[in-house]
Amino acid sequence: MAHTPINHPARPIYRAIGGLTGLYLLVFGVLGIIASSGNEVLAQDDTQVLGQGTNLGFSLLSALLGVLVLAGTALGRNIDVLINQWLAYALMVIGLGGLAFIRTDANIFNFSIITVMVVLGVSLVLLMVGMYGKVGSEEEAEAFHKARLVL
């Protein structure tokens, strides 16, 4: 049995936090698209949005991920849990990859250290939201609580 709680009492709050995180990603992406319009998609220049280094490619990716998180939040019923958890893991990989290549020519998303910290922070928030937003029947919730008591 998974250790993800079912029908957590604070799940509406976590769902709202997930929606706000998706909204942040979307706003950052749109502002980044505006700021980097006219540049190459994977340009490595001094373009910054909200204090973070970005380029058109990362801005498009952020906007897409924001739309995915918002769509999952709107749909609910554990689709948001799945989307938030998988996107959290993907953002962790992107953030750690950005950190590894930050001062090289392989820095395709034009990351700065602030961008890495924000991406990793957003991924942790999405992971938390995904872990506490699971919804299930009363029988599933009761089985989860009984299994937790045995441990």
mmCIF file of the C-alpha atoms, coordinates in Angstrom:
data_MODEL
# 
_entry.id   MODEL 
# 
loop_
_atom_site.group_PDB 
_atom_site.id 
_atom_site.type_symbol 
_atom_site.label_atom_id 
_atom_site.label_alt_id 
_atom_site.label_comp_id 
_atom_site.label_asym_id 
_atom_site.label_entity_id 
_atom_site.label_seq_id 
_atom_site.pdbx_PDB_ins_code 
_atom_site.Cartn_x 
_atom_site.Cartn_y 
_atom_site.Cartn_z 
_atom_site.occupancy 
_atom_site.B_iso_or_equiv 
_atom_site.pdbx_formal_charge 
_atom_site.auth_seq_id 
_atom_site.auth_comp_id 
_atom_site.auth_asym_id 
_atom_site.auth_atom_id 
_atom_site.pdbx_PDB_model_num 
ATOM 1   C CA . MET A 1 1   ? 0.000   0.000  0.000   1.00 0.00 ? 1   MET A CA 1 
ATOM 2   C CA . ALA A 1 2   ? 1.264   3.461  -0.881  1.00 0.00 ? 2   ALA A CA 1 
ATOM 3   C CA . HIS A 1 3   ? 2.030   5.937  1.860   1.00 0.00 ? 3   HIS A CA 1 
ATOM 4   C CA . THR A 1 4   ? 0.051   8.684  0.172   1.00 0.00 ? 4   THR A CA 1 
ATOM 5   C CA . PRO A 1 5   ? -2.884  9.716  2.380   1.00 0.00 ? 5   PRO A CA 1 
ATOM 6   C CA . ILE A 1 6   ? -6.367  9.426  0.950   1.00 0.00 ? 6   ILE A CA 1 
ATOM 7   C CA . ASN A 1 7   ? -8.960  12.146 1.598   1.00 0.00 ? 7   ASN A CA 1 
ATOM 8   C CA . HIS A 1 8   ? -6.560  14.298 3.612   1.00 0.00 ? 8   HIS A CA 1 
ATOM 9   C CA . PRO A 1 9   ? -8.560  16.968 5.478   1.00 0.00 ? 9   PRO A CA 1 
ATOM 10  C CA . ALA A 1 10  ? -6.463  19.788 3.979   1.00 0.00 ? 10  ALA A CA 1 
ATOM 11  C CA . ARG A 1 11  ? -6.704  18.580 0.369   1.00 0.00 ? 11  ARG A CA 1 
ATOM 12  C CA . PRO A 1 12  ? -8.707  21.644 -0.808  1.00 0.00 ? 12  PRO A CA 1 
ATOM 13  C CA . ILE A 1 13  ? -5.877  23.850 0.444   1.00 0.00 ? 13  ILE A CA 1 
ATOM 14  C CA . TYR A 1 14  ? -3.283  21.702 -1.298  1.00 0.00 ? 14  TYR A CA 1 
ATOM 15  C CA . ARG A 1 15  ? -5.327  21.793 -4.479  1.00 0.00 ? 15  ARG A CA 1 
ATOM 16  C CA . ALA A 1 16  ? -5.456  25.594 -4.292  1.00 0.00 ? 16  ALA A CA 1 
ATOM 17  C CA . ILE A 1 17  ? -1.693  25.712 -3.744  1.00 0.00 ? 17  ILE A CA 1 
ATOM 18  C CA . GLY A 1 18  ? -1.276  23.520 -6.838  1.00 0.00 ? 18  GLY A CA 1 
ATOM 19  C CA . GLY A 1 19  ? -3.461  25.888 -8.842  1.00 0.00 ? 19  GLY A CA 1 
ATOM 20  C CA . LEU A 1 20  ? -1.438  28.888 -7.684  1.00 0.00 ? 20  LEU A CA 1 
ATOM 21  C CA . THR A 1 21  ? 1.778   27.095 -8.637  1.00 0.00 ? 21  THR A CA 1 
ATOM 22  C CA . GLY A 1 22  ? 0.379   26.403 -12.102 1.00 0.00 ? 22  GLY A CA 1 
ATOM 23  C CA . LEU A 1 23  ? -0.678  30.037 -12.372 1.00 0.00 ? 23  LEU A CA 1 
ATOM 24  C CA . TYR A 1 24  ? 2.846   31.157 -11.435 1.00 0.00 ? 24  TYR A CA 1 
ATOM 25  C CA . LEU A 1 25  ? 4.364   28.899 -14.106 1.00 0.00 ? 25  LEU A CA 1 
ATOM 26  C CA . LEU A 1 26  ? 1.918   30.226 -16.696 1.00 0.00 ? 26  LEU A CA 1 
ATOM 27  C CA . VAL A 1 27  ? 2.518   33.901 -15.804 1.00 0.00 ? 27  VAL A CA 1 
ATOM 28  C CA . PHE A 1 28  ? 6.289   33.387 -15.779 1.00 0.00 ? 28  PHE A CA 1 
ATOM 29  C CA . GLY A 1 29  ? 6.078   31.639 -19.153 1.00 0.00 ? 29  GLY A CA 1 
ATOM 30  C CA . VAL A 1 30  ? 3.943   34.342 -20.749 1.00 0.00 ? 30  VAL A CA 1 
ATOM 31  C CA . LEU A 1 31  ? 6.141   37.145 -19.395 1.00 0.00 ? 31  LEU A CA 1 
ATOM 32  C CA . GLY A 1 32  ? 9.196   35.237 -20.607 1.00 0.00 ? 32  GLY A CA 1 
ATOM 33  C CA . ILE A 1 33  ? 7.714   34.827 -24.072 1.00 0.00 ? 33  ILE A CA 1 
ATOM 34  C CA . ILE A 1 34  ? 7.067   38.573 -24.201 1.00 0.00 ? 34  ILE A CA 1 
ATOM 35  C CA . ALA A 1 35  ? 10.549  39.444 -22.902 1.00 0.00 ? 35  ALA A CA 1 
ATOM 36  C CA . SER A 1 36  ? 12.397  37.071 -25.215 1.00 0.00 ? 36  SER A CA 1 
ATOM 37  C CA . SER A 1 37  ? 10.348  37.575 -28.368 1.00 0.00 ? 37  SER A CA 1 
ATOM 38  C CA . GLY A 1 38  ? 12.628  38.174 -31.314 1.00 0.00 ? 38  GLY A CA 1 
ATOM 39  C CA . ASN A 1 39  ? 15.463  36.135 -29.796 1.00 0.00 ? 39  ASN A CA 1 
ATOM 40  C CA . GLU A 1 40  ? 16.449  32.618 -30.753 1.00 0.00 ? 40  GLU A CA 1 
ATOM 41  C CA . VAL A 1 41  ? 14.508  29.828 -29.042 1.00 0.00 ? 41  VAL A CA 1 
ATOM 42  C CA . LEU A 1 42  ? 17.512  28.601 -27.030 1.00 0.00 ? 42  LEU A CA 1 
ATOM 43  C CA . ALA A 1 43  ? 19.378  31.897 -26.807 1.00 0.00 ? 43  ALA A CA 1 
ATOM 44  C CA . GLN A 1 44  ? 21.996  32.306 -24.098 1.00 0.00 ? 44  GLN A CA 1 
ATOM 45  C CA . ASP A 1 45  ? 21.778  36.002 -23.347 1.00 0.00 ? 45  ASP A CA 1 
ATOM 46  C CA . ASP A 1 46  ? 20.876  38.236 -20.406 1.00 0.00 ? 46  ASP A CA 1 
ATOM 47  C CA . THR A 1 47  ? 17.076  37.930 -20.677 1.00 0.00 ? 47  THR A CA 1 
ATOM 48  C CA . GLN A 1 48  ? 15.491  37.913 -17.228 1.00 0.00 ? 48  GLN A CA 1 
ATOM 49  C CA . VAL A 1 49  ? 11.911  37.658 -16.050 1.00 0.00 ? 49  VAL A CA 1 
ATOM 50  C CA . LEU A 1 50  ? 10.946  38.004 -12.385 1.00 0.00 ? 50  LEU A CA 1 
ATOM 51  C CA . GLY A 1 51  ? 14.643  37.951 -11.539 1.00 0.00 ? 51  GLY A CA 1 
ATOM 52  C CA . GLN A 1 52  ? 15.245  34.622 -13.277 1.00 0.00 ? 52  GLN A CA 1 
ATOM 53  C CA . GLY A 1 53  ? 17.285  33.902 -16.368 1.00 0.00 ? 53  GLY A CA 1 
ATOM 54  C CA . THR A 1 54  ? 15.193  32.511 -19.189 1.00 0.00 ? 54  THR A CA 1 
ATOM 55  C CA . ASN A 1 55  ? 14.873  32.247 -22.946 1.00 0.00 ? 55  ASN A CA 1 
ATOM 56  C CA . LEU A 1 56  ? 12.045  31.588 -25.358 1.00 0.00 ? 56  LEU A CA 1 
ATOM 57  C CA . GLY A 1 57  ? 12.405  27.803 -25.048 1.00 0.00 ? 57  GLY A CA 1 
ATOM 58  C CA . PHE A 1 58  ? 12.182  27.741 -21.252 1.00 0.00 ? 58  PHE A CA 1 
ATOM 59  C CA . SER A 1 59  ? 9.388   30.304 -21.297 1.00 0.00 ? 59  SER A CA 1 
ATOM 60  C CA . LEU A 1 60  ? 7.353   28.143 -23.672 1.00 0.00 ? 60  LEU A CA 1 
ATOM 61  C CA . LEU A 1 61  ? 8.033   25.085 -21.512 1.00 0.00 ? 61  LEU A CA 1 
ATOM 62  C CA . SER A 1 62  ? 6.989   26.959 -18.354 1.00 0.00 ? 62  SER A CA 1 
ATOM 63  C CA . ALA A 1 63  ? 3.767   28.159 -19.961 1.00 0.00 ? 63  ALA A CA 1 
ATOM 64  C CA . LEU A 1 64  ? 2.971   24.631 -21.149 1.00 0.00 ? 64  LEU A CA 1 
ATOM 65  C CA . LEU A 1 65  ? 3.649   23.148 -17.707 1.00 0.00 ? 65  LEU A CA 1 
ATOM 66  C CA . GLY A 1 66  ? 1.532   25.865 -16.096 1.00 0.00 ? 66  GLY A CA 1 
ATOM 67  C CA . VAL A 1 67  ? -1.379  25.042 -18.392 1.00 0.00 ? 67  VAL A CA 1 
ATOM 68  C CA . LEU A 1 68  ? -0.972  21.319 -17.565 1.00 0.00 ? 68  LEU A CA 1 
ATOM 69  C CA . VAL A 1 69  ? -1.012  21.978 -13.813 1.00 0.00 ? 69  VAL A CA 1 
ATOM 70  C CA . LEU A 1 70  ? -4.037  24.273 -14.112 1.00 0.00 ? 70  LEU A CA 1 
ATOM 71  C CA . ALA A 1 71  ? -5.876  21.733 -16.278 1.00 0.00 ? 71  ALA A CA 1 
ATOM 72  C CA . GLY A 1 72  ? -5.135  18.979 -13.767 1.00 0.00 ? 72  GLY A CA 1 
ATOM 73  C CA . THR A 1 73  ? -6.314  21.201 -10.914 1.00 0.00 ? 73  THR A CA 1 
ATOM 74  C CA . ALA A 1 74  ? -9.530  21.987 -12.775 1.00 0.00 ? 74  ALA A CA 1 
ATOM 75  C CA . LEU A 1 75  ? -10.197 18.316 -13.572 1.00 0.00 ? 75  LEU A CA 1 
ATOM 76  C CA . GLY A 1 76  ? -9.322  17.027 -10.094 1.00 0.00 ? 76  GLY A CA 1 
ATOM 77  C CA . ARG A 1 77  ? -10.269 13.437 -9.166  1.00 0.00 ? 77  ARG A CA 1 
ATOM 78  C CA . ASN A 1 78  ? -6.660  12.233 -8.845  1.00 0.00 ? 78  ASN A CA 1 
ATOM 79  C CA . ILE A 1 79  ? -5.711  13.421 -12.334 1.00 0.00 ? 79  ILE A CA 1 
ATOM 80  C CA . ASP A 1 80  ? -4.189  16.453 -10.626 1.00 0.00 ? 80  ASP A CA 1 
ATOM 81  C CA . VAL A 1 81  ? -2.274  14.161 -8.257  1.00 0.00 ? 81  VAL A CA 1 
ATOM 82  C CA . LEU A 1 82  ? -0.773  12.260 -11.171 1.00 0.00 ? 82  LEU A CA 1 
ATOM 83  C CA . ILE A 1 83  ? 0.096   15.408 -13.139 1.00 0.00 ? 83  ILE A CA 1 
ATOM 84  C CA . ASN A 1 84  ? 1.587   17.190 -10.117 1.00 0.00 ? 84  ASN A CA 1 
ATOM 85  C CA . GLN A 1 85  ? 3.754   14.249 -9.071  1.00 0.00 ? 85  GLN A CA 1 
ATOM 86  C CA . TRP A 1 86  ? 5.124   13.537 -12.554 1.00 0.00 ? 86  TRP A CA 1 
ATOM 87  C CA . LEU A 1 87  ? 5.740   17.192 -13.317 1.00 0.00 ? 87  LEU A CA 1 
ATOM 88  C CA . ALA A 1 88  ? 7.483   17.567 -9.951  1.00 0.00 ? 88  ALA A CA 1 
ATOM 89  C CA . TYR A 1 89  ? 9.911   14.797 -10.860 1.00 0.00 ? 89  TYR A CA 1 
ATOM 90  C CA . ALA A 1 90  ? 10.427  16.263 -14.348 1.00 0.00 ? 90  ALA A CA 1 
ATOM 91  C CA . LEU A 1 91  ? 11.110  19.719 -12.907 1.00 0.00 ? 91  LEU A CA 1 
ATOM 92  C CA . MET A 1 92  ? 13.616  18.231 -10.464 1.00 0.00 ? 92  MET A CA 1 
ATOM 93  C CA . VAL A 1 93  ? 15.502  16.701 -13.374 1.00 0.00 ? 93  VAL A CA 1 
ATOM 94  C CA . ILE A 1 94  ? 15.341  19.966 -15.334 1.00 0.00 ? 94  ILE A CA 1 
ATOM 95  C CA . GLY A 1 95  ? 16.496  21.995 -12.331 1.00 0.00 ? 95  GLY A CA 1 
ATOM 96  C CA . LEU A 1 96  ? 19.370  19.680 -11.469 1.00 0.00 ? 96  LEU A CA 1 
ATOM 97  C CA . GLY A 1 97  ? 20.380  19.501 -15.131 1.00 0.00 ? 97  GLY A CA 1 
ATOM 98  C CA . GLY A 1 98  ? 20.300  23.283 -15.285 1.00 0.00 ? 98  GLY A CA 1 
ATOM 99  C CA . LEU A 1 99  ? 22.483  23.436 -12.188 1.00 0.00 ? 99  LEU A CA 1 
ATOM 100 C CA . ALA A 1 100 ? 24.978  21.002 -13.670 1.00 0.00 ? 100 ALA A CA 1 
ATOM 101 C CA . PHE A 1 101 ? 25.307  22.989 -16.908 1.00 0.00 ? 101 PHE A CA 1 
ATOM 102 C CA . ILE A 1 102 ? 24.832  26.527 -15.597 1.00 0.00 ? 102 ILE A CA 1 
ATOM 103 C CA . ARG A 1 103 ? 28.222  27.916 -16.717 1.00 0.00 ? 103 ARG A CA 1 
ATOM 104 C CA . THR A 1 104 ? 28.628  25.903 -19.886 1.00 0.00 ? 104 THR A CA 1 
ATOM 105 C CA . ASP A 1 105 ? 27.448  26.080 -23.462 1.00 0.00 ? 105 ASP A CA 1 
ATOM 106 C CA . ALA A 1 106 ? 25.012  23.269 -22.619 1.00 0.00 ? 106 ALA A CA 1 
ATOM 107 C CA . ASN A 1 107 ? 22.864  25.726 -20.601 1.00 0.00 ? 107 ASN A CA 1 
ATOM 108 C CA . ILE A 1 108 ? 20.119  25.568 -23.231 1.00 0.00 ? 108 ILE A CA 1 
ATOM 109 C CA . PHE A 1 109 ? 17.438  27.151 -21.023 1.00 0.00 ? 109 PHE A CA 1 
ATOM 110 C CA . ASN A 1 110 ? 19.650  30.116 -20.023 1.00 0.00 ? 110 ASN A CA 1 
ATOM 111 C CA . PHE A 1 111 ? 19.355  29.241 -16.317 1.00 0.00 ? 111 PHE A CA 1 
ATOM 112 C CA . SER A 1 112 ? 20.771  31.382 -13.559 1.00 0.00 ? 112 SER A CA 1 
ATOM 113 C CA . ILE A 1 113 ? 21.220  30.114 -10.013 1.00 0.00 ? 113 ILE A CA 1 
ATOM 114 C CA . ILE A 1 114 ? 17.968  31.866 -9.042  1.00 0.00 ? 114 ILE A CA 1 
ATOM 115 C CA . THR A 1 115 ? 16.154  30.031 -11.820 1.00 0.00 ? 115 THR A CA 1 
ATOM 116 C CA . VAL A 1 116 ? 17.479  26.705 -10.546 1.00 0.00 ? 116 VAL A CA 1 
ATOM 117 C CA . MET A 1 117 ? 16.343  27.488 -7.002  1.00 0.00 ? 117 MET A CA 1 
ATOM 118 C CA . VAL A 1 118 ? 12.867  28.518 -8.165  1.00 0.00 ? 118 VAL A CA 1 
ATOM 119 C CA . VAL A 1 119 ? 12.475  25.451 -10.404 1.00 0.00 ? 119 VAL A CA 1 
ATOM 120 C CA . LEU A 1 120 ? 13.512  23.128 -7.571  1.00 0.00 ? 120 LEU A CA 1 
ATOM 121 C CA . GLY A 1 121 ? 11.211  24.971 -5.147  1.00 0.00 ? 121 GLY A CA 1 
ATOM 122 C CA . VAL A 1 122 ? 8.272   24.698 -7.554  1.00 0.00 ? 122 VAL A CA 1 
ATOM 123 C CA . SER A 1 123 ? 8.991   20.998 -8.009  1.00 0.00 ? 123 SER A CA 1 
ATOM 124 C CA . LEU A 1 124 ? 8.931   20.435 -4.236  1.00 0.00 ? 124 LEU A CA 1 
ATOM 125 C CA . VAL A 1 125 ? 5.650   22.324 -3.919  1.00 0.00 ? 125 VAL A CA 1 
ATOM 126 C CA . LEU A 1 126 ? 4.100   20.257 -6.719  1.00 0.00 ? 126 LEU A CA 1 
ATOM 127 C CA . LEU A 1 127 ? 5.355   17.052 -5.114  1.00 0.00 ? 127 LEU A CA 1 
ATOM 128 C CA . MET A 1 128 ? 3.814   18.027 -1.770  1.00 0.00 ? 128 MET A CA 1 
ATOM 129 C CA . VAL A 1 129 ? 0.538   18.987 -3.434  1.00 0.00 ? 129 VAL A CA 1 
ATOM 130 C CA . GLY A 1 130 ? 0.502   15.704 -5.338  1.00 0.00 ? 130 GLY A CA 1 
ATOM 131 C CA . MET A 1 131 ? 1.087   13.673 -2.202  1.00 0.00 ? 131 MET A CA 1 
ATOM 132 C CA . TYR A 1 132 ? -1.704  15.193 -0.130  1.00 0.00 ? 132 TYR A CA 1 
ATOM 133 C CA . GLY A 1 133 ? -4.375  15.747 -2.775  1.00 0.00 ? 133 GLY A CA 1 
ATOM 134 C CA . LYS A 1 134 ? -5.427  12.136 -3.363  1.00 0.00 ? 134 LYS A CA 1 
ATOM 135 C CA . VAL A 1 135 ? -9.166  11.455 -3.247  1.00 0.00 ? 135 VAL A CA 1 
ATOM 136 C CA . GLY A 1 136 ? -10.790 8.070  -2.743  1.00 0.00 ? 136 GLY A CA 1 
ATOM 137 C CA . SER A 1 137 ? -13.838 6.287  -1.434  1.00 0.00 ? 137 SER A CA 1 
ATOM 138 C CA . GLU A 1 138 ? -14.500 5.977  2.270   1.00 0.00 ? 138 GLU A CA 1 
ATOM 139 C CA . GLU A 1 139 ? -13.464 2.316  2.117   1.00 0.00 ? 139 GLU A CA 1 
ATOM 140 C CA . GLU A 1 140 ? -10.088 3.236  0.599   1.00 0.00 ? 140 GLU A CA 1 
ATOM 141 C CA . ALA A 1 141 ? -9.540  5.940  3.199   1.00 0.00 ? 141 ALA A CA 1 
ATOM 142 C CA . GLU A 1 142 ? -10.482 3.578  6.017   1.00 0.00 ? 142 GLU A CA 1 
ATOM 143 C CA . ALA A 1 143 ? -8.142  0.868  4.676   1.00 0.00 ? 143 ALA A CA 1 
ATOM 144 C CA . PHE A 1 144 ? -5.347  3.441  4.498   1.00 0.00 ? 144 PHE A CA 1 
ATOM 145 C CA . HIS A 1 145 ? -5.913  4.518  8.093   1.00 0.00 ? 145 HIS A CA 1 
ATOM 146 C CA . LYS A 1 146 ? -6.049  0.915  9.317   1.00 0.00 ? 146 LYS A CA 1 
ATOM 147 C CA . ALA A 1 147 ? -2.794  0.137  7.525   1.00 0.00 ? 147 ALA A CA 1 
ATOM 148 C CA . ARG A 1 148 ? -1.198  3.227  9.124   1.00 0.00 ? 148 ARG A CA 1 
ATOM 149 C CA . LEU A 1 149 ? -2.272  2.061  12.591  1.00 0.00 ? 149 LEU A CA 1 
ATOM 150 C CA . VAL A 1 150 ? -0.695  -1.369 12.076  1.00 0.00 ? 150 VAL A CA 1 
ATOM 151 C CA . LEU A 1 151 ? 2.668   0.210  11.222  1.00 0.00 ? 151 LEU A CA 1 
# 
